[in-house]
Amino acid sequence: MSTQTYRVHGMTCGGCVRHVEKALRGAPGVETAAVDLAAGIATVTGTAAFEGLAARVAHAGYRLERTA
C-alpha cells in the first residue's frame, strides 16, 4: 500500500471537496482519501491506479493531475 498526492483542478468550495473525496473513496483499492481545498491537492492511500482515480474524478466534474 502506498500514499500518493495529486493536484485537483476545478474545486471552488467545500461541496467540491466532498464530491472529489466521494469519487476517490469509491474507487477499488482506495483505503483513504483526503482533499485539501486551499492547497488543491488530494492524498490517496491504497493500491488504486492513477488512471482509474482520474476517470472517477473526471466523471465527478474535476480534473486529477499527477504531482511532480
C-alpha positions as CSV (number, residue, x, y, z in Angstrom):
1,M,0.0,0.0,0.0
2,S,1.3,3.5,-0.9
3,T,0.3,7.1,-0.4
4,Q,0.1,9.4,-3.4
5,T,-0.6,13.1,-3.7
6,Y,-2.4,14.5,-6.7
7,R,-3.4,18.0,-7.8
8,V,-7.1,18.6,-8.2
9,H,-8.4,21.2,-10.7
10,G,-11.8,22.8,-10.7
11,M,-12.6,22.9,-7.0
12,T,-14.1,26.1,-5.6
13,C,-15.9,25.1,-2.3
14,G,-16.4,22.5,0.4
15,G,-19.1,20.8,-1.8
16,C,-16.4,20.3,-4.4
17,V,-14.2,18.7,-1.8
18,R,-17.0,16.3,-0.8
19,H,-17.6,15.3,-4.4
20,V,-13.9,14.6,-5.1
21,E,-13.5,12.7,-1.9
22,K,-16.6,10.6,-2.6
23,A,-15.3,9.8,-6.1
24,L,-11.9,8.8,-4.8
25,R,-13.1,6.7,-1.8
26,G,-15.4,4.8,-4.1
27,A,-12.5,3.6,-6.3
28,P,-11.4,0.0,-5.9
29,G,-8.1,-0.2,-4.0
30,V,-8.5,3.1,-2.1
31,E,-8.0,2.8,1.6
32,T,-8.2,6.5,2.5
33,A,-8.7,9.8,0.5
34,A,-8.4,13.3,1.8
35,V,-8.8,16.5,-0.2
36,D,-7.4,19.9,0.8
37,L,-9.3,22.8,-1.0
38,A,-6.8,25.5,-0.1
39,A,-3.8,23.5,-1.4
40,G,-5.8,22.0,-4.3
41,I,-4.5,18.5,-3.5
42,A,-5.8,15.0,-2.9
43,T,-3.9,12.5,-0.8
44,V,-4.8,8.9,-1.5
45,T,-3.6,5.8,0.3
46,G,-4.1,2.3,-1.2
47,T,-3.3,0.4,-4.4
48,A,-5.6,2.1,-6.9
49,A,-4.1,3.1,-10.3
50,F,-3.9,6.8,-11.2
51,E,-5.9,6.2,-14.4
52,G,-8.9,4.8,-12.5
53,L,-8.8,7.6,-10.0
54,A,-8.6,10.3,-12.7
55,A,-11.5,8.8,-14.5
56,R,-13.7,8.8,-11.4
57,V,-12.7,12.4,-10.6
58,A,-13.4,13.5,-14.2
59,H,-16.8,11.8,-14.0
60,A,-17.5,14.0,-10.9
61,G,-16.6,17.1,-12.9
62,Y,-13.0,17.8,-11.8
63,R,-9.5,17.0,-13.1
64,L,-6.8,15.0,-11.3
65,E,-3.2,15.5,-12.2
66,R,-0.1,13.7,-11.0
67,T,2.3,15.9,-9.0
68,A,6.0,16.1,-9.8
